[in-house]
Amino acid sequence: MATNASTRRPAAAGWEILRGRLPLFAPRLFRSAAQLALLFVAARLLAPSEVGLFVVAIALYRLSGLCAQAGWRDLALQEGSSPAPVSSVITSSIVLGYTIGLLGLIMAYSSGAFFDSPKITLLLLCYSAALALAPLLQTLHGLALRRGAERGHGVAALTGEILGLAAGLAGLYAGWGVVALGLAELVTQVLILAGALFVVRFTFRLTPSGLPARRAFMAVGPEVARNVVKDGASLAPVLIVAPILGLSNAAYIYLAQRSVAFLAEMVFEPLRLFSRVAFQRAALDAISVEEARRRIGEEVKSIAPLMGLFAAPIFALVALLPQELIVVSFGEKLLPAALPLSLFAIAAAFRLPTLLDRPVLQGVGAQRAAQRVAQANAIITIIAFGVLSPFGFAYAAAAGLASAIVTSFISIWMQTRHASAPWLHALKVSAPIYTGVIALTAAVFFASRLLMETDLNEPLQLLIKIAAGFLAYVLTVLIVRPSFLRLIFHLD
């Protein structure tokens, strides 16, 4: 099959796209890292029940944020060319923010009185204040994009995340407990708002009107609903486990989930950008849907093994060394998080096909199929946690793996049906990866046996096990099939 160079070599274009999106990608990546760093410190300084209180609060905050942010960025993008409509949009976003803040104020004092805990009141007040800024922040983000100031907005967001992290760490070490975590979020949002106002430099006047609010929600209502389902799936472990199994178990689940999610974002987000570029280029010059399906299928043959090549050793090491990772990172009091950490790492590897749902299906014009499969996978995850959590902590941890196995088969089936994605061929081509994982497992096992006879500290032992496993993986992949790297990187 004759294929042009642009289709067969997506890497250069992928790097170009990645550099272009760095101002938007870097703050989000740093935000994930900052939240994980705060969680590391909080886990060592606070009791598991206090950490559980924080994770429930952050889960509710994220869900509420989806409604608070509904459509404001997109509406600002549409109306950003003239001052009058933009002033009306900004006014409506401020009014909505104040309304949300008032509701949060009532909820904060009610919850604090119910639990007789000033800490709960202060924590929820911080999150309510941060949530009240969400509509205006999204509006300013849309204006920044409209005016080509996304790089400046990205710098402002990154600066806010860094200073917010510093404030949270200072509060934790000062003994403020979970209140410091809410303070970190509030400081972050206030600083991002200040930076966005400076970057956009838009002069407006308050223009009360309900039209922008109605247009915002009507325009993106279905998308908001989809995001609620998607984020509900990621937050299901916390929101379902907490009332059933208690705050401490919710903290263990959340800690494991966020750790694996951060690793997955680090590994998969750049590769997802590369895949999007590859699939778009593959379908660009296609004269028919069938030709686009054939070209995209050819790209899946290389992109799927490429993603597996990078993901397999990382998640295999996490799955094999959960206790060591928990003890070194969080301390022994959170050792129960080792079981969900191991199972969620395996689940992340199984979810690899789901990462290609959107770029593959949209590449062949099957947007509705992409939406349906995303919703189905999210609903399956929520149901799995709802059904298995009442049976105990171990079952709740296994729910993530069970749902990942089911959703991976659904994604493979949908991609094969709509885009002729040759997943069977991609799995066969990935045989060196499976052999490498076996070698990695053996290396970690023997390194663990040898290190039992030494007096090395736990961090050094963990580092040696990781290095031994990673080295065994790389050497095995290259020995089993030396042409493997040339095949997936199109170097032949």
N, C-alpha and C positions, 0 to 999 in steps of 0.2 A: 504494500500500500504506500503510495507516495504521499508524503506529508511535508508541509513547508517547514522552514527552520523556526519560524516564530511559534509554531505549534509544538515542535519537538523540544524547544529549549525555553521553558517558562521561567527558569531561575532568574535570569537577568531582569526580566520584567517584574518578577515577584519582588526582587530586592528594591527595584525602583518604586513599586507601589508601597512596600513596607516603609521606605524612607519618607515617602509622601504622607503616610498616615501616622508617622511617629509622633507628631504633636498630639494626636488624639489617642494613640495607643499607649504612649508612655505614662500619662496620668492614670489611666485605668489600671495598667499593670502595677504601677507604684502603689495605687490605692489598695489593690489586693495584697501586695507585700506589706504595706503599712498595717492593714487590719490583722494580718497574720502575725506581725511583730508585736502588736499590742496584745494579741491573744497569747503569744509566748510568755510575755512578761506577766500578764494577768494570771495565767495558769500557775505561775510560780509564786505569786504574791497573794492570791485570793483562794478561798475555799471553792471546791467544785460547784457548790450550790450557788455561790455568787456569780461564777462564770456562767452557770446555767441561766440565771436571771438576765445577764447581759445578752446571751444569745437569743433568748426569747424576745427581748426588747428590740434587738437589731433585726430580727426576722419580721416583726410587726412593722418596724420602721421601713423596711424595704418594700413590703407589700403596700403600705400606705403611700409610699413614694410613687408607685406606679400610677395611682389615681391623681396624685398632686401634679405629676409631670405630664399629664395627658395632653399631648398635641401642641404644647406651647412652642417647642423648638420648630416644628414643621410650619406652624402658623406664622411665626416670625420670619421664616425663610420666604413664605409666600408674600407677606405684606411689608417686607423690609425695604422696599424701594421708595416709599413715601412716608413722611412724618406722621400724618394724622392717623392712619390705620395702626401704625406701630405704637403710637401713644395710647390708643385704645386697648391694644393687646397688652401692653405693659401694665396699664391701669387694672385691667381684669385679672392679670396674673397676681398683682399685689393684693387685690381684694380677696381672691381665692386663698392666697397664702395666709392672710390675716384670719380668715374663717377657719382654716385648718389649724392654725396656731391656737385659736380660742378653744376649739374642740379638744386639742391636745392638752391644753391647760386644765380643762375640766377633768379629763381622763387621768392626768398626772396626780392631781390632788385627791381624786376619788380612789385611785389605786393605792396611794400612800396611806390614806386613812383606813382602807380595808385591810391592808397588810401591816398597818402600824409601823411603817418603815419610812423615815425621811429620805433614805438613799433611793428608794424606788421613786419617790416624788421628784427628786432632783434629776435622776437619770431620765425619766420620761419628759421632764421639762426641757432638758437639753435636746432630746430627739424631736420634741414637738417644735421647738424653736428652729431647729435645722430643717425640719419638714416644711415649715411655713415659708422658707426661702426657696423651696424647690421650683414652684411655677416661674418665679422671676428669673432664677438661674437658667432654666431651660429656654426662656424667651431670649435672654442675653446671649446664650450659646447659639441660638438660631440666627440672631443678628450678626454675631461674629462670623459665622459661616457664610452668611449672605454677603458680607463685605470683604471676604477674603482674609479675615483676621484670625483664622483658626490656629495658626502657629502661636500668636500672642495669647490667645485664650488657653491654648495647651500649656504654655509656660505659666500662666496665672494659676491654672488648675494644679499643676505639679508643685508650684510654690505653696499653695494652700495645703496640699496633702502633706508636704514635708513639715511645715510648721504645725499642722494639726497633730501629726505623729509626735512631734517634740512636746506639744502641750499634754497629750495623753500620757506619754512616758513620765513627764515631770509630775503629773497628778498621781499616777500610780505609785511612784517612789515617795511621794509626799504623804501617802496614806489615805487618799481620798476614795479608794476602793472603786466600785463599778461606776461611780459618778465621773471619774476621770475618763472613762471610755466614752461616755456621752459628751463630755466636754470636748474631747478630741474631735468628734464629728461636728459639733457646733462651731468650733474654731475653724475647722477646715472649710465649712460652707460659707462662713462670714468672709473669710479671706478670699475664697474663690469669687464671691460676689463683688468684693472691692476690686479685685483684679479685672473681672469682666467689665465692670463699669468703666474702668480706666482704659481698657482695650477698645471697647465699642465707642465710648465718648459720644453717646447719643443724647441730645437734649430733648426732653419730652415734657409734656404737661399732662396732669391727671385728667383723663377723659372717660368718665364712667359710661360704660356700655356693656350690655350683656351679650351683644352679638359675637365678639371674638371668643368668649367662653363657649357659647353654643357651637360655633363653627369648629373650634378646636376639638371638642368632644365628638361632634358628629363626623368630622373628617377622619379621625383616627380611632374611633370607638372600637371597631373590630380588632385593630392592631393592639390596643391596650388590653382587650380581653385575652388575646393570644399571649401577650407578655405576662399577664396575671397567671395564666395557666402554666406557662413555662417557668416563671419564678416560683410559683406555688410548688412545682415539682422539686426545685432546688431547696426550698424551705420546708418541704414536707417532713424531712427527718426531725427538725426542731419542733415545728408546730404540732406534730402528731405525738412524738415521743414525750415531750415535756408534760402534758396533762396525764398521760398514761403511765409513764415510768419515772417521772420526777425530773427536777431541774438538773441534778448531777448527771444522770444518764443522757439528758439532752445536751449537756456540755461535752460529754465524751463523743457523742455522735457528731456534733457540730465541729469540734476540733479536728476530728479525722476528716470530715467532709471538706472543710476549708483548706486543709493541708493538701489534700489530693487535688482539689479544684485549682489551687494556685499552681501546682506542678503541671496540671493539664493545660492551663492557660499559657504558661511559659513555653510548653512544647508545641501545642497545637495551633495557637493563634497565628504565628508566622506561616506555618504550613497551610493553614486555612486560606490565608491571603494568596499564597502561591497557587493553591488549587483553584481558587476563583479566577485568577489570571489565566491559568492553563485552560480551564473549561470555556471561558469566554473567547479565548483565541481559537480554540478548537472549533467552536460553533460559528465563528465570525463569518467565514466565507462559505459556509455550507449552503448548498442550493436547495436542500430539502431537510425536513425534520429527520428523516431516516439517516441522511449523511451526518447530521449533527449528532445523532445518537451514536453512530459508529465512531466518530472522532472522539467524543467524550468517553466512550467505552475504552478506547485505546489509552486515553490519559489516565483512567482509573487503574489500568494495569501497572502503571509506574508510580502514581501518586499514593495509592493505598499501601504498597510495600514501603515507600519512603517514609510515610507517617509511622508505620509499624517499626521501622528500623530505629527511629529515634525514641519512640515511646516505650518499646518493649523493655530495654534494660532499666529505665527509670522506674517504671511501675513494678517490674519484677523485684527490684531491690527493696522498694517500699513494702511490697507484700511479704518478702522474706525476712525483713528486719524491722518489724513494727515495734517490738518491745524496746529495742535499742534506740530507735528513733524517738520514741515517746520519752524515754528516760532522759536522753541527752537534751532533747528540745524543751520538754515541759516539766520534767521531774517525775519521781516515782508515784506521787499521789494521783497522777492522771494515767497510770498504767492501764486501767480498764479501756482506755481509748485505743489500745493496740489492736484489738480484734476488729472493730470497724475500720481502722486505718488499713489493715491488710485486705479486708474484703472490698473496701471502696477502691483500693489501688487496682485490684483485679477487675473490678467493674469498669474502671476508667479505660482499661485496655479493651474490654469487650465493646465499649461504646464508640470505638474508633469509626465504624461505618456510619454512625449517626452524624458525625461531624461533616460528612460529605453530602448529607441529604439536600441541604439548601443549594449549594453550588451545582451539584449534578442535576437536580430536578429543574431548577430555574434555567440551567443551560439549555434544556430542551423545551422550555416554555411551559413546564408543568408546575406553575406557581401554586395552584390550588393543592396539588398533591404534596408539595413541600410543606404547606401549612397544615394539611391533614395529618401527615406523618409526625410533625412536631407536636401537634396537639395530642395525638394518640400516644406517643412515647411519654409525654408529660403525665397524662392521665394514668397510664400504666404504673408509673413510678409512685404517684400519689396513692393509688389503690394498693400497691405492694406494701407500702409502709403502714397504711391503715389496717390491712388484714393481718400482717405478721407482728406488728409491734405489741399487741395485747398479749402475745405468748411469751414475751420476755426480751431482755436486752440483746441476747445473741440473735434472736429472730429479727429484731429490728435492724441489726447490723447486716444480716443476710438479705434483707429486703432490697438494699441497693444493688447487690450482685444479681439477685433474681430478676429484678426489673431490667438491668443492663443486658442480660442474656436475651430476654424477650424482645426488647427494643432493637437490639442489633439485628436480629433475624427480620424484624419488620422493616428496618431500613434497607437491608440487603434485598429483600423482596420488592420493595417499592422502587429502588434504583434499578433493579434488573427489569422490572416490568415497564417502567416509563422511559428509561435511558439505555437499556441493554447493557448495563454495567457488568463487566465480566468478573464478578467477585470470586467465582470458583477458580478462575485462572490466577487472579491476584493472590489468593490464598495459597495456591500451589507454588507460585513464584517466591512466596515468603518463607519457603521451607528452611533456608539458612537462618532466618530469624528464630524459628522454633528450636533449631539445634543450638543456636547461641544462647537462648534462654536456659536450656538444659545445662549447658556448660557453665553458665553464670550460677545456676543453683548449686551445682556440684562444687564450684570454687568457693562460694559463700559457706557451704556446709563444712568443707575441709578447713577453711580459714578459721571458722568458729571453733572447730575441734582443737586446732593448734593453739589458738589464743587462750583457751581455757587453762593452759599450763603457764601462762605468763602473768605478770603483775601490772600490765599496762592499764592505763585508765580507760574508762568507757568511751570517751570521744575518740581516742586514738584507735582503739579496737574497732569501732564503727567505721572509721575512715579506712582502715586496712581491709575490712570486709568489702566495703564498697569498691575500693580500688581493685581488689582481686576479682570480684565478680564482673566489673566492667571490662577489665583487661581480658578475661576469659571470653567474654561475649564478643568483643571486637575481633580477637584472633580467630575464634571459631567461625564467625561469619566469613572472614576473608579466606580461611583455609578451605571451608566446605565449598564455597563458590566464589573464586577470585573475581569473576566477571559480574558479581551481583551489584556492586556499586556503579559500574559502568552502565548496567542495564537500567537502574532506576533513575540515575542522573542524566541519562541520554548522552553518555560520553562515547558511545560506540560510533 
